[in-house]
Amino acid sequence: MRTIQSDVAIIGAGTAGLAAYRAAKAEGASAVIIEGGPYGTTCARVGCMPSKLLIAAAEAAHSASHAAPFGVDIGSVRIDGEAVMARVRRERDRFVGFVVDGVEALPNEDRLVGHARFIDDQLLEVGDHTRVQAKRVVIATGSKPVIPDVLQGLGDRVVVNDDVFDWQTLPRSVAVMGPGVIGLELGQALARLGVRVSVYGARGGVGQLTDPKLVEAARTIFSEAFHFEPRGTMLSATRVEEGVRLRFQRADGTVTEDTYEYVLAATGRRPDVAKLGLSNTSLELDEHGVPRFDPETLQAGTHPVFIAGDANGIVPLLHEAADEGRAAGRNAGRYPDVTPIERRAPLAIVFSDPQIALVGARHRNLPPETFVTGEVSFQDQGRSRVMLKNQGLAHVYVDRVTRRFVGAEMLGPAAEHIGHLLAWSLQMGLTVDEMLAMPFYHPVVEEGLRTALRDAAAKLAADA
């Protein structure tokens, strides 16, 4: 086994790891990047891109089968499951290929393949071939899906999102555990592609929404898209010849049973650090085995160790992982000159239909006396109704004293785009008056945002 020296060792060649490597090198440090699995980020291989490919197919099927209200009759719609999944895999592999090309373009001496584990605070063992004596370390190992205990022992009938995109064809039926981002996106897409889908929740939540009025609207809307049980307890899951037999107890005490070909576990992800040998270090670990770290600098205590991206569990989003990777790599490269990360305005999007967008402060985190809520319903919003995309509503939150926009939760059409406008407004520190002074074209969905802002301004005037 050979031993090499490096200023910085980055564990993980995903979005955060690659950003950390480039930032450390830009600081003039020597760096190696270590990957224990196949190259290709979570986003490209099992996340953002393949899920959007499946959603795009579902949207095409849905649009074709719901053209009659426009006076358009295109006959029956036939979904070819093998063709759908072939395109998903083909385009997924293309996106992954771009990432792999980028990694393989790095200097050979800077790339190590194999699982890394700590021998002590600054010595890493990579596979059975290399030891790395590193002055500083960046942990960027990403996350892994959580499979609930009730689903253990069901073999290949339990899948996670990583598995879905390798399907050769569409299944007949799928039960989805968890109405979060992954559960909503994949559950609705599969339902629109002709799969019998049920989505099961525990505490009544939908996506990442926290505003009670929007949560209630989301439950109603998504119950029309698939069989939705938002609140209850999964009592048992039993392997049977046809797949998996589930028993679910609703919040009212009634029990329902059904059988599905597969169960998709979409109950969250956790940092993938279990095999790093962190117990061999002097790092302080939390109850989940993750190093305790400063969320501002990403540094683990006073150690020259930084943790970035999904591995730290702060905000598991690609753009946040890239930002954190750059900050961790920069701090590792400059160490001990460590500086806080400059965070962007919080923005999260769910690519369901209607879409969900959350910007800035969440409703549940805002003291009620500090803000007013501006509201718009998309039911009669002009452009939304023209497109028959007139479901949902949006709430914008405005500070009573400063009149600044502080956050929003939205369930409606074009939320992915309106969410960006709101995030930019938040990052620039705009007031509701400055936002209303911006141009709004006619007829566009963004006019609905203006309605919500006007509602907030009227409530502030009433308070005066």
C-alpha positions as CSV (number, residue, x, y, z in Angstrom):
1,M,0.0,0.0,0.0
2,R,1.5,3.3,-1.1
3,T,1.2,6.6,1.0
4,I,0.8,10.0,-0.6
5,Q,0.8,13.5,0.9
6,S,-1.8,16.2,0.1
7,D,-2.8,19.6,1.6
8,V,-6.4,18.8,1.1
9,A,-8.3,15.5,0.7
10,I,-11.9,15.6,-0.6
11,I,-14.0,12.5,0.1
12,G,-16.7,12.3,-2.5
13,A,-16.8,13.4,-6.2
14,G,-20.3,14.7,-6.3
15,T,-21.5,18.3,-6.7
16,A,-20.1,19.5,-3.4
17,G,-16.9,17.4,-3.7
18,L,-16.0,18.7,-7.2
19,A,-16.7,22.3,-6.2
20,A,-14.5,21.8,-3.1
21,Y,-11.7,20.3,-5.2
22,R,-11.7,23.2,-7.6
23,A,-11.8,25.8,-4.8
24,A,-8.9,24.2,-2.9
25,K,-6.8,24.1,-6.1
26,A,-7.7,27.7,-6.8
27,E,-6.2,28.6,-3.4
28,G,-2.9,27.0,-4.5
29,A,-3.3,23.9,-2.3
30,S,-2.5,20.4,-3.5
31,A,-5.7,18.3,-3.5
32,V,-6.9,14.8,-4.1
33,I,-10.5,13.8,-4.7
34,I,-11.7,10.3,-3.6
35,E,-14.7,8.5,-4.9
36,G,-15.9,5.1,-3.7
37,G,-18.7,4.6,-6.2
38,P,-19.3,5.4,-9.9
39,Y,-18.7,8.9,-11.0
40,G,-21.8,11.0,-11.6
41,T,-23.5,13.3,-9.2
42,T,-26.7,12.5,-7.3
43,C,-28.5,15.1,-9.4
44,A,-27.5,13.6,-12.7
45,R,-27.6,9.9,-11.8
46,V,-30.6,9.5,-9.5
47,G,-32.1,12.9,-8.7
48,C,-32.9,16.1,-10.5
49,M,-32.4,15.1,-14.1
50,P,-33.9,11.6,-14.4
51,S,-36.9,12.6,-12.2
52,K,-37.6,15.5,-14.6
53,L,-37.3,13.1,-17.5
54,L,-40.0,11.0,-16.0
55,I,-42.1,14.0,-15.2
56,A,-41.8,15.3,-18.7
57,A,-43.2,12.1,-20.1
58,A,-46.0,12.2,-17.6
59,E,-46.8,15.8,-18.5
60,A,-47.0,14.8,-22.2
61,A,-49.4,12.0,-21.4
62,H,-51.5,14.2,-19.2
63,S,-51.7,17.0,-21.7
64,A,-52.7,14.6,-24.5
65,S,-55.4,12.9,-22.4
66,H,-56.8,16.2,-21.1
67,A,-57.2,18.1,-24.4
68,A,-60.9,17.7,-24.7
69,P,-61.8,20.8,-22.6
70,F,-60.0,22.9,-25.3
71,G,-62.1,21.4,-28.0
72,V,-59.3,19.1,-29.1
73,D,-60.0,15.4,-29.7
74,I,-56.8,13.4,-30.2
75,G,-58.3,10.0,-29.5
76,S,-57.1,7.5,-27.0
77,V,-53.6,7.9,-25.5
78,R,-51.4,4.8,-25.4
79,I,-48.4,4.8,-23.0
80,D,-45.5,2.6,-23.9
81,G,-43.8,1.9,-20.6
82,E,-40.7,0.4,-22.2
83,A,-40.2,3.5,-24.4
84,V,-40.8,5.9,-21.5
85,M,-38.1,4.2,-19.4
86,A,-35.7,3.8,-22.3
87,R,-35.7,7.5,-22.9
88,V,-35.3,8.2,-19.1
89,R,-32.3,5.9,-19.0
90,R,-30.8,7.1,-22.3
91,E,-31.0,10.8,-21.4
92,R,-30.0,10.1,-17.8
93,D,-26.8,8.4,-19.0
94,R,-26.1,11.4,-21.3
95,F,-26.2,13.8,-18.3
96,V,-24.1,11.4,-16.2
97,G,-21.6,11.2,-19.1
98,F,-21.1,15.0,-19.0
99,V,-20.2,14.8,-15.3
100,V,-17.9,11.7,-15.8
101,D,-16.1,13.5,-18.6
102,G,-15.5,16.5,-16.3
103,V,-14.1,14.3,-13.5
104,E,-11.9,12.3,-15.8
105,A,-10.5,15.5,-17.2
106,L,-8.9,16.2,-13.8
107,P,-5.2,15.2,-13.4
108,N,-4.8,11.5,-12.9
109,E,-2.7,12.0,-9.8
110,D,-5.5,14.0,-8.2
111,R,-8.1,11.2,-8.5
112,L,-8.4,8.2,-6.3
113,V,-11.0,5.5,-6.7
114,G,-12.0,3.5,-3.6
115,H,-13.9,3.8,-0.3
116,A,-12.1,6.2,2.1
117,R,-12.0,5.7,5.9
118,F,-10.2,7.6,8.6
119,I,-7.3,5.8,10.3
120,D,-6.8,8.8,12.5
121,D,-7.6,12.6,12.3
122,Q,-5.4,13.2,9.2
123,L,-4.7,9.8,7.7
124,L,-7.1,8.2,5.3
125,E,-7.1,4.7,3.8
126,V,-8.5,4.4,0.3
127,G,-9.6,0.9,-0.7
128,D,-6.7,-1.5,-0.2
129,H,-4.2,0.5,-2.2
130,T,-3.5,4.0,-0.9
131,R,-3.0,5.9,2.3
132,V,-3.4,9.7,2.2
133,Q,-1.7,11.9,4.7
134,A,-3.9,15.0,4.5
135,K,-3.4,18.3,6.3
136,R,-7.1,19.1,5.8
137,V,-10.1,17.1,4.8
138,V,-13.5,17.9,3.2
139,I,-16.3,15.4,3.7
140,A,-18.7,15.5,0.8
141,T,-20.1,12.0,0.7
142,G,-23.7,13.0,0.0
143,S,-26.7,11.2,1.4
144,K,-28.5,7.9,1.2
145,P,-32.3,7.1,1.3
146,V,-33.9,6.0,4.6
147,I,-35.9,2.8,4.5
148,P,-38.4,2.7,7.4
149,D,-38.3,-0.3,9.7
150,V,-41.8,-1.5,8.6
151,L,-40.5,-2.0,5.1
152,Q,-37.4,-4.0,6.1
153,G,-37.2,-7.6,4.7
154,L,-39.3,-7.0,1.6
155,G,-36.3,-7.5,-0.8
156,D,-36.5,-6.1,-4.3
157,R,-40.2,-5.1,-3.8
158,V,-39.0,-2.1,-1.8
159,V,-37.3,0.5,-4.0
160,V,-35.9,4.0,-3.6
161,N,-35.7,6.8,-6.1
162,D,-32.2,5.5,-7.2
163,D,-33.9,2.2,-8.4
164,V,-36.8,3.7,-10.2
165,F,-34.7,5.1,-13.1
166,D,-33.3,1.7,-13.9
167,W,-36.7,0.1,-14.5
168,Q,-37.0,-1.4,-17.9
169,T,-40.8,-0.7,-18.0
170,L,-43.5,0.9,-15.9
171,P,-44.9,-1.3,-13.1
172,R,-48.7,-1.9,-12.7
173,S,-48.9,-0.4,-9.2
174,V,-46.8,1.5,-6.7
175,A,-47.3,2.5,-3.1
176,V,-45.3,5.6,-2.1
177,M,-44.3,6.1,1.5
178,G,-43.8,9.8,2.1
179,P,-45.5,12.8,0.5
180,G,-42.4,14.9,0.4
181,V,-40.5,16.2,-2.6
182,I,-39.5,12.8,-4.0
183,G,-42.8,11.1,-3.2
184,L,-45.0,13.9,-4.7
185,E,-42.9,14.2,-7.9
186,L,-42.5,10.5,-8.7
187,G,-45.9,9.5,-7.3
188,Q,-47.8,12.0,-9.5
189,A,-45.6,11.2,-12.6
190,L,-46.2,7.5,-12.3
191,A,-49.9,8.0,-11.8
192,R,-50.1,10.1,-15.0
193,L,-48.3,7.4,-16.8
194,G,-51.0,4.9,-16.0
195,V,-49.5,3.3,-12.9
196,R,-52.0,2.7,-10.0
197,V,-50.5,4.9,-7.2
198,S,-51.2,5.4,-3.6
199,V,-49.2,7.9,-1.5
200,Y,-49.1,7.4,2.3
201,G,-48.1,10.1,4.8
202,A,-47.7,10.2,8.6
203,R,-48.5,13.7,9.9
204,G,-50.5,15.3,7.2
205,G,-47.8,17.3,5.5
206,V,-47.5,17.8,1.8
207,G,-44.1,18.6,0.2
208,Q,-42.3,21.2,2.3
209,L,-45.4,23.4,2.8
210,T,-45.9,24.8,6.4
211,D,-48.7,27.3,5.8
212,P,-51.9,25.6,7.0
213,K,-54.1,27.0,4.3
214,L,-51.8,25.9,1.6
215,V,-51.3,22.5,3.1
216,E,-55.0,21.9,3.2
217,A,-55.4,23.0,-0.5
218,A,-52.5,20.7,-1.4
219,R,-54.2,17.7,0.2
220,T,-57.4,18.4,-1.7
221,I,-55.6,18.9,-5.1
222,F,-53.3,15.9,-4.9
223,S,-56.1,13.6,-3.7
224,E,-57.5,14.2,-7.2
225,A,-54.2,13.1,-8.8
226,F,-53.7,9.8,-6.9
227,H,-55.0,7.9,-3.9
228,F,-53.7,10.0,-1.1
229,E,-53.7,9.0,2.6
230,P,-51.9,12.0,4.2
231,R,-52.1,11.1,7.9
232,G,-51.8,7.8,9.6
233,T,-49.5,4.8,10.5
234,M,-48.3,2.0,8.3
235,L,-49.1,-1.0,10.5
236,S,-47.5,-3.7,8.4
237,A,-45.9,-4.6,5.0
238,T,-45.9,-8.2,4.0
239,R,-44.3,-9.9,1.0
240,V,-46.9,-11.7,-1.1
241,E,-46.8,-13.4,-4.5
242,E,-48.3,-10.3,-6.2
243,G,-45.9,-7.9,-4.5
244,V,-46.4,-6.2,-1.1
245,R,-49.5,-6.2,1.1
246,L,-49.9,-3.0,3.2
247,R,-52.0,-2.3,6.2
248,F,-52.5,1.4,7.0
249,Q,-54.3,2.9,9.9
250,R,-55.7,6.4,9.2
251,A,-55.8,9.1,11.9
252,D,-59.5,8.3,12.5
253,G,-58.7,4.7,13.5
254,T,-60.0,3.0,10.3
255,V,-57.7,0.5,8.7
256,T,-57.2,0.1,4.9
257,E,-55.4,-2.8,3.1
258,D,-54.1,-3.1,-0.4
259,T,-51.5,-4.9,-2.5
260,Y,-48.9,-3.2,-4.8
261,E,-46.2,-4.5,-7.1
262,Y,-43.6,-2.2,-5.5
263,V,-43.3,0.1,-2.5
264,L,-41.3,3.3,-3.0
265,A,-39.6,4.5,0.2
266,A,-39.6,8.3,0.0
267,T,-39.4,9.1,3.7
268,G,-36.2,11.1,3.5
269,R,-32.4,10.8,3.2
270,R,-29.6,10.9,5.7
271,P,-25.9,11.8,5.5
272,D,-23.8,9.0,4.1
273,V,-21.0,8.9,6.6
274,A,-21.4,5.5,8.4
275,K,-18.5,3.9,6.6
276,L,-16.0,6.7,7.0
277,G,-14.5,5.3,10.2
278,L,-15.2,8.6,12.1
279,S,-14.9,6.8,15.4
280,N,-11.2,6.5,14.7
281,T,-10.9,10.3,14.9
282,S,-11.2,12.8,17.7
283,L,-14.1,14.5,16.0
284,E,-17.2,15.1,18.1
285,L,-20.2,13.3,16.5
286,D,-23.9,13.9,16.9
287,E,-26.5,11.2,17.6
288,H,-26.6,10.3,13.9
289,G,-22.8,9.8,13.7
290,V,-22.3,13.1,11.8
291,P,-19.4,15.4,12.9
292,R,-20.7,18.4,14.8
293,F,-19.8,21.5,12.7
294,D,-20.4,25.2,12.4
295,P,-23.1,25.8,9.8
296,E,-21.4,29.2,8.9
297,T,-17.9,28.0,8.2
298,L,-18.7,24.2,7.7
299,Q,-15.8,23.4,10.0
300,A,-16.0,20.5,12.4
301,G,-15.1,22.0,15.8
302,T,-11.5,23.2,15.8
303,H,-10.4,20.5,13.5
304,P,-9.1,21.1,9.9
305,V,-12.1,19.1,8.7
306,F,-15.0,20.6,6.7
307,I,-18.4,19.0,5.8
308,A,-20.3,20.1,2.7
309,G,-23.4,19.3,0.7
310,D,-25.9,16.6,1.5
311,A,-23.5,15.1,3.9
312,N,-24.2,17.8,6.4
313,G,-28.0,17.7,6.0
314,I,-28.5,21.5,6.1
315,V,-30.2,22.1,2.7
316,P,-30.0,19.1,0.4
317,L,-30.2,21.0,-2.9
318,L,-27.8,21.1,-5.8
319,H,-27.1,24.8,-5.8
320,E,-26.6,24.8,-2.0
321,A,-24.3,21.8,-2.3
322,A,-22.2,23.6,-4.9
323,D,-22.0,26.8,-2.8
324,E,-21.1,24.8,0.3
325,G,-18.5,22.8,-1.6
326,R,-16.8,26.0,-2.8
327,A,-16.8,27.4,0.7
328,A,-15.5,24.2,2.3
329,G,-12.8,23.9,-0.4
330,R,-11.8,27.5,0.0
331,N,-11.6,27.2,3.7
332,A,-9.6,24.0,3.5
333,G,-7.2,25.6,1.0
334,R,-6.7,28.7,3.1
335,Y,-6.7,27.1,6.5
336,P,-6.4,28.4,9.2
337,D,-7.9,31.5,7.5
338,V,-11.5,30.3,7.7
339,T,-14.5,32.5,6.7
340,P,-18.3,32.1,6.8
341,I,-20.2,31.0,3.7
342,E,-22.2,33.6,1.9
343,R,-25.6,32.0,1.6
344,R,-28.2,32.9,-1.1
345,A,-31.8,33.5,-0.4
346,P,-33.5,30.2,0.5
347,L,-35.4,28.7,-2.5
348,A,-37.0,25.3,-2.8
349,I,-39.2,24.0,-5.6
350,V,-41.3,20.8,-6.1
351,F,-41.9,19.9,-9.7
352,S,-45.4,18.5,-9.1
353,D,-48.5,19.9,-10.9
354,P,-49.4,22.3,-9.5
355,Q,-45.8,23.2,-8.6
356,I,-44.7,24.1,-5.1
357,A,-42.2,26.9,-4.3
358,L,-40.9,28.1,-1.0
359,V,-38.8,31.2,-0.6
360,G,-37.2,32.8,2.4
361,A,-38.8,32.3,5.8
362,R,-41.4,29.5,6.2
363,H,-44.8,30.4,7.6
364,R,-44.2,28.2,10.7
365,N,-41.0,30.1,11.6
366,L,-42.5,33.6,11.5
367,P,-43.9,35.1,14.7
368,P,-47.6,35.9,13.9
369,E,-47.4,39.5,15.1
370,T,-44.5,40.4,12.8
371,F,-45.9,40.0,9.4
372,V,-49.0,40.2,7.1
373,T,-50.0,37.7,4.5
374,G,-50.8,38.6,0.9
375,E,-52.9,36.0,-0.9
376,V,-53.9,35.1,-4.4
377,S,-56.0,32.2,-5.6
378,F,-55.2,31.0,-9.1
379,Q,-58.8,29.7,-9.7
380,D,-59.8,32.9,-11.6
381,Q,-56.4,34.3,-12.4
382,G,-56.5,35.2,-16.1
383,R,-53.6,33.4,-17.7
384,S,-53.9,30.4,-15.4
385,R,-57.5,29.9,-16.3
386,V,-56.7,30.2,-20.1
387,M,-54.3,27.3,-19.8
388,L,-56.6,25.3,-17.4
389,K,-53.8,25.5,-14.9
390,N,-55.9,27.4,-12.4
391,Q,-55.4,25.4,-9.2
392,G,-53.7,26.5,-6.0
393,L,-52.9,29.7,-4.2
394,A,-49.9,31.7,-3.1
395,H,-49.1,33.5,0.2
396,V,-46.4,36.2,0.4
397,Y,-45.2,37.3,3.8
398,V,-44.3,41.0,4.4
399,D,-42.8,42.5,7.6
400,R,-45.2,44.9,9.3
401,V,-42.4,47.4,10.4
402,T,-40.0,47.4,7.5
403,R,-42.5,46.5,4.7
404,R,-39.8,44.2,3.4
405,F,-40.7,40.9,1.7
406,V,-39.5,38.1,4.0
407,G,-40.9,34.9,2.5
408,A,-43.5,33.0,0.5
409,E,-45.2,29.7,0.1
410,M,-46.8,28.9,-3.2
411,L,-48.9,26.1,-4.7
412,G,-49.7,26.9,-8.3
413,P,-48.7,27.2,-12.0
414,A,-45.3,28.5,-12.9
415,A,-44.1,28.3,-9.3
416,E,-40.6,27.4,-10.5
417,H,-40.4,30.8,-12.2
418,I,-42.2,33.0,-9.8
419,G,-40.1,31.4,-7.0
420,H,-37.0,32.8,-8.7
421,L,-38.5,36.3,-8.9
422,L,-39.3,36.1,-5.2
423,A,-35.9,34.8,-4.2
424,W,-34.2,37.6,-6.2
425,S,-36.4,40.1,-4.5
426,L,-35.6,38.7,-1.1
427,Q,-31.9,38.7,-1.7
428,M,-32.0,42.3,-2.8
429,G,-34.0,43.3,0.3
430,L,-36.9,44.7,-1.6
431,T,-40.0,46.1,0.1
432,V,-43.5,45.3,-1.1
433,D,-43.7,48.8,-2.6
434,E,-40.5,48.3,-4.6
435,M,-41.8,44.9,-5.8
436,L,-45.1,46.5,-6.9
437,A,-43.1,49.1,-8.8
438,M,-41.7,46.4,-11.1
439,P,-43.3,45.8,-14.5
440,F,-46.0,43.1,-14.9
441,Y,-46.9,42.1,-18.4
442,H,-50.4,41.1,-19.4
443,P,-51.6,38.4,-19.5
444,V,-49.1,36.3,-17.5
445,V,-49.3,34.2,-14.4
446,E,-47.0,36.7,-12.6
447,E,-50.0,39.0,-12.4
448,G,-51.2,36.6,-9.7
449,L,-48.0,37.5,-7.7
450,R,-49.0,41.2,-8.1
451,T,-52.4,40.4,-6.7
452,A,-50.8,38.9,-3.6
453,L,-48.4,41.8,-3.2
454,R,-51.3,44.3,-3.5
455,D,-53.2,42.3,-0.9
456,A,-50.2,42.5,1.5
457,A,-49.9,46.3,0.9
458,A,-53.6,46.8,1.6
459,K,-53.3,44.9,4.9
460,L,-50.3,47.0,5.9
461,A,-52.3,50.2,5.1
462,A,-55.2,48.9,7.3
463,D,-52.8,48.4,10.1
464,A,-51.5,51.9,10.0
